Amino acid sequence: MHLPIKRSSNNKVIAGVLGGIAEHFGWNANLLRLIYIILTPTSVFAGVPIYLILWLLMEED
């Protein structure tokens, strides 16, 4: 199963997941990364497992 959103090959820090999401929706990748970093430590948002799952499901650009 693959998502229609592709990982970014030129706008990546770790695997390009957040860069790919930002490119797909036309968002600022740095702002998305900042939001991700702020939400990850909270108990409601399971940021690391979600990132790893998206890394596996998204194809590389």
N, CA, C and O atoms as a MOPAC input file, in Angstrom:
PM7 MOZYME 1SCF
protein

 N      0.84500 1    -1.17500 1     0.00000 1
 C      0.00000 1     0.00000 1     0.00000 1
 C      0.89000 1     1.23700 1     0.00000 1
 O      1.77100 1     1.37300 1     0.84900 1
 N      0.66200 1     2.12900 1    -0.94300 1
 C      1.44000 1     3.36200 1    -1.02700 1
 C      0.49600 1     4.54700 1    -1.05900 1
 O     -0.62200 1     4.45600 1    -1.56700 1
 N      0.95400 1     5.64400 1    -0.51600 1
 C      0.17700 1     6.87500 1    -0.51800 1
 C      0.45700 1     7.64700 1    -1.80000 1
 O      1.54200 1     7.51200 1    -2.36600 1
 N     -0.49200 1     8.45500 1    -2.27500 1
 C     -0.24700 1     9.25100 1    -3.47600 1
 C      0.75600 1    10.37700 1    -3.24000 1
 O      1.23200 1    10.98600 1    -4.19900 1
 N      1.08000 1    10.65900 1    -1.99900 1
 C      2.06700 1    11.68600 1    -1.67200 1
 C      3.44300 1    11.03900 1    -1.68800 1
 O      3.63400 1     9.97000 1    -1.10800 1
 N      4.39400 1    11.67300 1    -2.34100 1
 C      5.75000 1    11.14400 1    -2.46400 1
 C      6.67000 1    11.82900 1    -1.46600 1
 O      6.47700 1    13.00100 1    -1.14100 1
 N      7.67800 1    11.09500 1    -0.97400 1
 C      8.69600 1    11.69800 1    -0.13100 1
 C      9.54000 1    12.64800 1    -0.97900 1
 O      9.79200 1    12.38300 1    -2.15500 1
 N      9.96100 1    13.72200 1    -0.39300 1
 C     10.76400 1    14.71000 1    -1.11000 1
 C     12.20200 1    14.23400 1    -1.23100 1
 O     12.77900 1    13.71900 1    -0.27400 1
 N     12.77200 1    14.40900 1    -2.40900 1
 C     14.17200 1    14.02500 1    -2.59500 1
 C     15.12100 1    15.20600 1    -2.39800 1
 O     16.31400 1    15.01400 1    -2.16700 1
 N     14.59300 1    16.42200 1    -2.49000 1
 C     15.47500 1    17.58200 1    -2.34700 1
 C     15.15400 1    18.43800 1    -1.12300 1
 O     15.92000 1    19.34500 1    -0.80000 1
 N     14.05900 1    18.17800 1    -0.44500 1
 C     13.66300 1    18.94700 1     0.73200 1
 C     13.48000 1    17.97900 1     1.89900 1
 O     12.37400 1    17.79200 1     2.40500 1
 N     14.59600 1    17.36600 1     2.31600 1
 C     14.48000 1    16.38800 1     3.38600 1
 C     15.54200 1    16.62000 1     4.45000 1
 O     16.62600 1    17.13600 1     4.17800 1
 N     15.19700 1    16.22300 1     5.66500 1
 C     16.13100 1    16.28000 1     6.77700 1
 C     16.48700 1    14.85500 1     7.17500 1
 O     17.66600 1    14.52800 1     7.31100 1
 N     15.48200 1    14.00000 1     7.36500 1
 C     15.73200 1    12.59900 1     7.70900 1
 C     15.36500 1    11.71300 1     6.51900 1
 O     16.24100 1    11.10100 1     5.90900 1
 N     14.08900 1    11.64300 1     6.19000 1
 C     13.66100 1    10.76700 1     5.09800 1
 C     12.83500 1    11.49000 1     4.04700 1
 O     12.48500 1    10.88800 1     3.03200 1
 N     12.51600 1    12.74700 1     4.25600 1
 C     11.74500 1    13.50500 1     3.28700 1
 C     10.25300 1    13.39300 1     3.44300 1
 O      9.50700 1    13.82700 1     2.56500 1
 N      9.79100 1    12.81500 1     4.55200 1
 C      8.35500 1    12.63500 1     4.76100 1
 C      7.66400 1    13.98200 1     4.91600 1
 O      6.70400 1    14.27200 1     4.20100 1
 N      8.13800 1    14.79900 1     5.83500 1
 C      7.49500 1    16.09800 1     6.05600 1
 C      7.69800 1    17.03600 1     4.87400 1
 O      6.81500 1    17.83300 1     4.55800 1
 N      8.84900 1    16.94900 1     4.21900 1
 C      9.08100 1    17.75200 1     3.02200 1
 C      8.14400 1    17.35400 1     1.90100 1
 O      7.65900 1    18.21700 1     1.16900 1
 N      7.87900 1    16.07200 1     1.75100 1
 C      6.95400 1    15.59900 1     0.72600 1
 C      5.52300 1    16.03000 1     0.99400 1
 O      4.80100 1    16.41700 1     0.07600 1
 N      5.11400 1    15.96100 1     2.25600 1
 C      3.76800 1    16.41800 1     2.62200 1
 C      3.64000 1    17.91500 1     2.35700 1
 O      2.63000 1    18.37000 1     1.81900 1
 N      4.66100 1    18.67700 1     2.73300 1
 C      4.62700 1    20.12500 1     2.52200 1
 C      4.58700 1    20.46200 1     1.03300 1
 O      3.84200 1    21.35300 1     0.62700 1
 N      5.36900 1    19.77400 1     0.22200 1
 C      5.35400 1    20.02300 1    -1.23000 1
 C      4.01300 1    19.66400 1    -1.84200 1
 O      3.52300 1    20.37500 1    -2.71900 1
 N      3.41700 1    18.57600 1    -1.39400 1
 C      2.14000 1    18.12800 1    -1.95500 1
 C      1.02000 1    19.14600 1    -1.69900 1
 O      0.20300 1    19.41400 1    -2.58000 1
 N      0.99300 1    19.70900 1    -0.48500 1
 C     -0.06700 1    20.63900 1    -0.12500 1
 C      0.31700 1    22.10800 1    -0.32500 1
 O     -0.50500 1    22.99600 1    -0.10000 1
 N      1.55600 1    22.37000 1    -0.74600 1
 C      1.98700 1    23.74300 1    -0.97300 1
 C      2.26800 1    24.50400 1     0.30800 1
 O      2.11700 1    25.72500 1     0.35200 1
 N      2.67600 1    23.79700 1     1.35000 1
 C      2.96900 1    24.41200 1     2.63300 1
 C      4.46200 1    24.68000 1     2.75700 1
 O      5.26300 1    24.19300 1     1.95900 1
 N      4.82000 1    25.45600 1     3.76200 1
 C      6.21600 1    25.70600 1     4.09500 1
 C      6.73000 1    24.50300 1     4.88900 1
 O      6.18200 1    24.18300 1     5.94400 1
 N      7.76500 1    23.84100 1     4.40000 1
 C      8.28300 1    22.63400 1     5.04600 1
 C      8.85800 1    22.93100 1     6.42200 1
 O      8.70000 1    22.12500 1     7.33900 1
 N      9.51800 1    24.06400 1     6.58600 1
 C     10.09600 1    24.39700 1     7.89100 1
 C      9.01600 1    24.64300 1     8.93600 1
 O      9.18500 1    24.26900 1    10.09700 1
 N      7.92100 1    25.26000 1     8.54700 1
 C      6.81300 1    25.47800 1     9.47000 1
 C      6.18600 1    24.13900 1     9.86200 1
 O      5.85200 1    23.93100 1    11.02800 1
 N      6.02500 1    23.24100 1     8.90300 1
 C      5.48100 1    21.91800 1     9.19800 1
 C      6.40300 1    21.15600 1    10.14400 1
 O      5.92800 1    20.48100 1    11.05700 1
 N      7.70100 1    21.25400 1     9.93900 1
 C      8.66200 1    20.60200 1    10.83900 1
 C      8.56600 1    21.17800 1    12.25400 1
 O      8.62800 1    20.43400 1    13.23300 1
 N      8.41700 1    22.48600 1    12.36100 1
 C      8.28800 1    23.12200 1    13.66900 1
 C      7.02700 1    22.63600 1    14.38000 1
 O      7.06900 1    22.32000 1    15.56900 1
 N      5.91400 1    22.57400 1    13.66600 1
 C      4.66300 1    22.07400 1    14.24700 1
 C      4.83100 1    20.62300 1    14.68400 1
 O      4.36100 1    20.23600 1    15.75300 1
 N      5.49800 1    19.82500 1    13.86200 1
 C      5.73800 1    18.42200 1    14.18800 1
 C      6.57800 1    18.29300 1    15.46600 1
 O      6.27400 1    17.46800 1    16.32700 1
 N      7.62200 1    19.10200 1    15.58600 1
 C      8.48900 1    19.04800 1    16.76300 1
 C      7.73700 1    19.47300 1    18.02100 1
 O      7.95300 1    18.90900 1    19.09300 1
 N      6.86900 1    20.44900 1    17.89800 1
 C      6.08700 1    20.90700 1    19.04800 1
 C      5.07300 1    19.84900 1    19.47400 1
 O      4.86900 1    19.64600 1    20.67100 1
 N      4.43400 1    19.17100 1    18.52200 1
 C      3.39000 1    18.20300 1    18.85000 1
 C      3.90600 1    16.82200 1    19.22900 1
 O      3.19200 1    16.07700 1    19.90100 1
 N      5.10200 1    16.45600 1    18.83000 1
 C      5.60800 1    15.10400 1    19.08100 1
 C      5.70200 1    14.74800 1    20.57200 1
 O      5.29800 1    13.64200 1    20.93100 1
 N      6.20100 1    15.60400 1    21.45200 1
 C      6.30900 1    15.19400 1    22.86900 1
 C      4.97700 1    15.07200 1    23.60200 1
 O      4.93700 1    14.49000 1    24.68600 1
 N      3.90900 1    15.58800 1    23.06200 1
 C      2.63200 1    15.50200 1    23.76200 1
 C      2.13400 1    14.06500 1    23.75200 1
 O      2.44100 1    13.30300 1    22.83500 1
 N      1.38500 1    13.70400 1    24.74700 1
 C      0.92100 1    12.32400 1    24.87400 1
 C     -0.17600 1    11.98000 1    23.87000 1
 O     -0.38500 1    10.80600 1    23.56500 1
 N     -0.87000 1    12.97500 1    23.35900 1
 C     -1.95900 1    12.72400 1    22.41300 1
 C     -1.41600 1    12.42400 1    21.01900 1
 O     -2.01300 1    11.63700 1    20.28400 1
 N     -0.31200 1    13.02900 1    20.64900 1
 C      0.24100 1    12.91300 1    19.30800 1
 C      1.42700 1    11.95700 1    19.32500 1
 O      2.45900 1    12.24300 1    19.93100 1
 N      1.26800 1    10.81900 1    18.65200 1
 C      2.34300 1     9.82300 1    18.58400 1
 C      3.17900 1    10.09200 1    17.33600 1
 O      3.05100 1     9.39000 1    16.33300 1
 N      4.02700 1    11.10300 1    17.40400 1
 C      4.76200 1    11.59100 1    16.23600 1
 C      5.76000 1    10.62500 1    15.64700 1
 O      5.82000 1    10.47600 1    14.42700 1
 N      6.53900 1     9.96800 1    16.46800 1
 C      7.59100 1     9.09200 1    15.95600 1
 C      7.00500 1     7.87200 1    15.24500 1
 O      7.43100 1     7.57600 1    14.12900 1
 N      6.04700 1     7.15000 1    15.83700 1
 C      5.47100 1     6.01400 1    15.10400 1
 C      4.76400 1     6.42800 1    13.81100 1
 O      4.83900 1     5.72200 1    12.80500 1
 N      4.08500 1     7.56200 1    13.84100 1
 C      3.41000 1     8.03400 1    12.62700 1
 C      4.43500 1     8.34800 1    11.54800 1
 O      4.22700 1     8.00800 1    10.38400 1
 N      5.54100 1     8.99500 1    11.91800 1
 C      6.59000 1     9.31200 1    10.95800 1
 C      7.15900 1     8.03600 1    10.33700 1
 O      7.34500 1     7.96400 1     9.12300 1
 N      7.43400 1     7.03300 1    11.17000 1
 C      7.99400 1     5.77500 1    10.66900 1
 C      7.03300 1     5.04300 1     9.74300 1
 O      7.45300 1     4.47400 1     8.73500 1
 N      5.75300 1     5.05500 1    10.07700 1
 C      4.75200 1     4.41700 1     9.21500 1
 C      4.66600 1     5.14000 1     7.88100 1
 O      4.61700 1     4.50200 1     6.83000 1
 N      4.64800 1     6.47100 1     7.91500 1
 C      4.61000 1     7.23700 1     6.66200 1
 C      5.86600 1     6.99800 1     5.83500 1
 O      5.79400 1     6.95100 1     4.60700 1
 N      7.00500 1     6.84800 1     6.48100 1
 C      8.25800 1     6.57100 1     5.79500 1
 C      8.14900 1     5.25500 1     5.01100 1
 O      8.64700 1     5.14800 1     3.89000 1
 N      7.50600 1     4.27800 1     5.60100 1
 C      7.34700 1     2.98500 1     4.92600 1
 C      6.30000 1     3.03500 1     3.81400 1
 O      6.45700 1     2.36300 1     2.79500 1
 N      5.23900 1     3.81700 1     3.99300 1
 C      4.14400 1     3.84000 1     3.03500 1
 C      4.36100 1     4.78800 1     1.85300 1
 O      3.80600 1     4.57100 1     0.77600 1
 N      5.15400 1     5.82200 1     2.04700 1
 C      5.35200 1     6.80700 1     0.98300 1
 C      6.49000 1     6.38000 1     0.06500 1
 O      7.54500 1     5.94500 1     0.52600 1
 N      6.26500 1     6.50900 1    -1.22900 1
 C      7.31400 1     6.20500 1    -2.20400 1
 C      8.28000 1     7.39000 1    -2.29100 1
 O      7.91600 1     8.53000 1    -2.00300 1
 N      9.50800 1     7.09400 1    -2.69000 1
 C     10.48300 1     8.17200 1    -2.87000 1
 C     10.22000 1     8.87500 1    -4.18400 1
 O      9.83600 1     8.25300 1    -5.17400 1
 N     10.43400 1    10.19000 1    -4.18000 1
 C     10.19000 1    11.01300 1    -5.37600 1
 C     11.14800 1    10.66200 1    -6.49100 1
 O     11.08500 1    11.25500 1    -7.56800 1

